[in-house]
Amino acid sequence: MSYLEYNVKHVPSGPRKVLYLNWPLAILLASVAAIGFLMLYSVAGGSFSPWAEPQIKRFALGFALMLIVALVPIWFWRNMAVVGYGVSVALLIAVELFGAVGMGAQRWIDLGFMRLQPSELMKITLVMLLAAYYDWLPIKKTSRPFWVFLPVLFVLFPTFLVLRQPDLGTAILLMTGGGLVMFMAGVHWAYFAAVLAAAGGLVTAVFQSRGTSWQLLKDYQFRRIDTFLDPASDPLGAGYHITQSKIALGSGGWTGRGFMQGTQSRLNFLPEKHTDFIFTTLAEEFGFIGAFSLLTLYALIIAFCVASALQNRDRFASLLTLGIATTFFLFFAVNMSMVMGLAPVVGVPLPLVSYGGSAMLILMIGFGLVQSAHVHRPRGAI
């Protein structure tokens, strides 16, 4: 019996698929989202509007989408990888041509009932494409130059479009996430060593370009770097966000000030308290214990994804699961590093906790793909 025939015969079908969902993972996702609802309720001064109520509705829709995606056979999503990537690229080009502008950046397409951020969709479809590519490619060709060059193009083209918006944070996530999928697929480490060396040269060139006619970053991006290196140099200007964030983090102590008792957020000292800096509100109100509890939930989500991937003998499904888990990890790792002053402020939301529509829905679709890979993996021995 071929592997494909075995796979078709030994996976659940019909309504029985619901029983094979990774329910611990689903419960963990709902738990993290519930923490987000709680914090959005708090930063609104004890009100479900304007943030908590829409977020609850979006999560409910996202959870339903996750279940729908999970029940569709994983082979269908493998076949849709190229289509999904192409649609994402087309949407990024559409943003370039007539996208909506917000907070000085052109990142959204206004659909009337919601504003879609195509770069969020690209994070998932890029992982799908790379997983499908390495599933199709014979393992012995994985590290050959030509076959390495193609996925590099797949990663760099959308990264270039995202940088033009400009959205440095998402561009970094796309490059890092794509590179990690390639590494997990078995691309030789020497390629990554060369990239790291080139990255060192690029960082040097970026600093040397400042103030010249060929400046490589926007002025506000240089200010973010300055703020990261020395926040106290401009505490009321470029360094204000991170300074207030550190005050909120430190004032929480071990157990926090108490629910809805955070002075930094309640008195509006904390910027973007419902989006990028919501983690500092959590740390101020619930202290180290609350922040560590959220981090533990995130770690458990990653652990369940990795365990599912290791149990799956389908190369596409395994790489897809690991790729989405990696993307999820980068989300919260970058956000937490940013608000703690360990990385420059690049505008990356805290997954499932920060207020936002596109990020919430697309991330839940991504976990729907993880669930599909889990549900439709072959069981038993060949």
N, C-alpha and C positions, 0 to 999 in steps of 0.2 A: 504494500500500500504506500503510495506517495505521501509526502508530508502534507501537500495541499489537500488530498483526499482525506487524510487523517484529521486535518484541521477542521474540515467541513463537518465530519461525522461526530467529532468529540467536543463540540462547543454547544452551550445551551441555546435553545431556540424559543421563540414566542414569549409569552408572559413569564416563563421561567427565568428569563434573563435578569429580571429585577432581583431575584434571589442571589444572583451571582455578582451583583454590584459590590464594589468595595465600600461597604457602608461605614466602617470606621473612618475612612477618608472623608466621606460625605459629612459625617457628624463633626469632624474636626474643622472642615470648611465652614459649616454653619456656626460653630462655636467662635471662630475668629470673626466672622461677620457680625455676630451678636455683640462682641466687644466693640466693633465699629459703631453699631447702632447706639450703644450705651454712651460712647464718647461723643458722638454727634449730638445726642440729646443733651449732654452736659455742656458742650461749647455753645449751644444755642440758648443757654440759660434755663434749662429745664423745659424745653419745648421740642415736639417732634418736627416742627417746621422751623427753618426752611430746609434742613438737611437730613434728619433721621428718617422721616416718612418717605421721601423719594428713594432713599438708599434701601429701605426695607422692601419697597416695591421692586426695585431693580434686582435685589438679591433673589427675591421670589421668582422673578422672570428668569434670572440667570440659573437658578437651581433647576427650573423646569427645562431650560435649554440643555443643561448638563445631562439630565436624564434622557432627553430625546437623542442627543448625540451619542450617549453611552449605548443605547439600544440598537444603533446602526452598526452593521458589521465593520470591523476594522479594515477589511480589504477595500471597502468603499472609500474610506478616508485616505487610504494609500493612493487610490486612483484619482482622488480629487486634489492631491497635493500641488500639482503643477497649476491647476485651475485656481486654487486658493491663492497661491503666490502671485499669479498673474493679475488677479483681481486686486490684491493688495498693492501691487506696483501701480496699476492703473489709478487706484484711489489716491496714492501718494502724488502722482502726476497731476491729478485733478485738484488736489490741495494746492499745488504749485501754481495752477492756472487761475482758480477762482475760489480758494479756500477762505473760510471765515477767520478773521484776525481777533485774537484775544490776548491781553497782557503783553503786547508787543511782538507776538509770534503768530505765524500763519500755519496752524496745525489741524484745523477742523473743517469738516464739511457739514454744513447746516442742512439737515434732512427735514426740518420743520418740527417734528415731534421730539427730536434729539439732535445733539451735535456729535457726529462720529469722528473719532481720531484714528485715521487709518494706520498710523505708526503702531498703535496698540495691536491691531489685527496682524500687522507684519511680524510682530514678535512670535506669534503662534504659527502663521503660515510658513515662515522661514524655517522653523524647526521641522514642520511637516515635510517641506521640500527636501531638506538635507537628509532626513530619515529615509524618505523614499529613494533618494539618490544613492545612498550607501546600501540600501536594501537591494537595489538593482545592480550596483557595481560589484563585480567579483572582488573578494577580499584581497587577492594578490595584487590588484591594481590600485588599492586604496592610497598608497604613498607615491605613486608615479606622478611626475610633475604635471602632465597634462590633466590628469584626473583630480589633482589637487587644485589646479588653476580654475576649473569650472565652478566648484562650490565657493571659492574665494570671490568670484564674480557675483554669485548669487547673494553673498553677504554684503559686498561693497556697494553694489548699485543702490539698494534701498537705503543703506547708511548714508550715502551721498545725498539722496533726496531728503532724508530726515535732517541732515545737517543744514540744508538750505532753509529750513522752516523758520528760525533755527531751533533745534532741540538736541543739545549736546548730550543730555542724560540718556535719552532713548537711543541715540546713535551709539553711545558706549555700550548700552545693553545689547543692541543688535550685534555689534562686532564681537563682544565677549561671549554672548550666548551662542552665536554661530561657530566661533572658534572652539568652544567647549564641546559642541556636538561633533565637530570634525575630530577632535582629540579622542572622544569616546568611541568614535567609529573606527579608530585605529590608525589615523594619519601619524606619520613618524614625528617624534619629538623635535627633530632637527628643524623642521619648518617653524615650529613655535618659538624655538630659540632665536631663529633669524628674525621673526616678527618682533620679539621682545627687544632685540638689539636695534631694529629699525624704529621701534617705539621710543627708545631712549634718544635716538637721533632726532626724532620728530619733536619730542618735548624740548630739546635744546633749541631746535629751529623756531618753535613757537615763542619761546622767551626772547630769542634774538630778533624776532620779527616785530616785536611790540614797538609801536610808534613809527614804523616804516611804511612805505607805500605798498608793501606786500604782506601786511599784517595778517596772520593766519586765523586769529580769533576776534570776535567782536569785543568792543570795549567793556561791555557788561560782563563778559565771560572772564576777561582779565581781572576785573574787580572781584569776581567770585574767588579767583585764585589768590589774590592779595588778601582777601578776607579769611580764606582758609589758613594761610600762612601766619597771619597776624590780625585776628579779629579786633583787638584793642586799638589798632591804628585808626579806625574810624567807627567807634561804637555807636554813633548816632546816624551813620550813613550806611555804607556798604556792609559794615560789620554788625548792624543792628539785629538782623534776623538771628544769626548764630549766637550772639551775646545773650539775647533774651531766651533762646532755646536752652542754653547751658544753665541759665538761672533757674528756669523751670525744672530741668532735669535734676539739678542739685538740691532744690528746695523740697523735692518729694521725699528725700531720705529713704528709709527702709520700707515704711508702710504708707507713705503719702499723706497729703493734707486731708484727704477724704473726698468722696464723690461730690462733684460740683463745688468744691472748695478751693480749686486752683486759682490763685490770684493772677498769675500771668495770663491765663486764658480768659478768665471772667472779666478782668480789667482791660482786655484787648492789648496787652503788651506783646503777646505772642502772635507773630504774623502767620497767615495761612493756617490758622489753628484747626481748620476742618479738612485740610488737604495734606500738603507735604509735611507739616509739623504736628500732626495729630498724635504722634508717638510721644512727644514731649508733654502733651496734655495728660496722656495716660500715666506717664512716669511721675508727673507732679501730683496727680490725684491719688494714685495707688502705689507710688513709690517703686523701689527696686523689685519688690515681690510681684507687683502687677506687671511691670515691664518684663521681668524674667518669665512670668507665666505665659505671656503672649509669645515670647521667643521660643518657649518650650512647645507651644502648639504649632508654631511654624516648623520647628525641627521634626515634630512627629509627622506632619504632612509630608515633608521631604522623605522621612524614613519609610513611610507607607508606599510612596511612589517608587523609591529605589528597590524596596522589597518586591513590589509587583513587577518591576522591570527585570530583576534578576531571575524571577520565576518564569518569565515569558521567553519561549524559545523562538519566537518570531522576531527577526532582526529589526524590521520596521517598527513593530509595536514597542520593542524594548528601547530602541533609540528615541522614539517619539516620547515615551514616558520619561526617560532620563532628561531629554531636552526640555520638556515643559517643566519638570522639577527644577532644573538648573535655572531656567528663566524666572521661575517663582522665587528661588533663592536669591538671585541677583536683585530682584525687586526689593525685598525687605532688607537685604544686607546693605545695599547702596543707600536706601532711605535712612536706616538707623545710623549708619556711618556718617551720613550727611548732617543729621540733626544733632549728633554728638560731637561734631567738629573733627571727625576723623577723615572726612573727605569733603571736597568742595561742594557747595550747594548747586545741584544740577536739576532740581525739579522732578524727582522721581517719587510717585505716591507710595504709600504703605499699602500693600495688596490686601484687599477685602476690608480694610479699615478706613482708609482715606475716602472722602466723598468724591464720587465720580461715576459717570455712566458707562463710557466706553471701556475703561479699564476693568470695571466689575464684570460686565457682560462677557467680554472677550476672554477674560481669565477663567470664568466659569465654563465657557465653551472649551477652553484648553483642558480643563480638568474633565470635561465630558469625553475628550479624546483619550485621556488617561484611563477613564472608566471603560471606554469601549475596548481598549487594549486589554484591560483586566478581564472583562466579561467574556471576550471572544478568544482568549488564549486556550490552546488545546490542553486538556486534562487527562491524566493517566499516562501510561507508557506505550510507546510505539512498539 
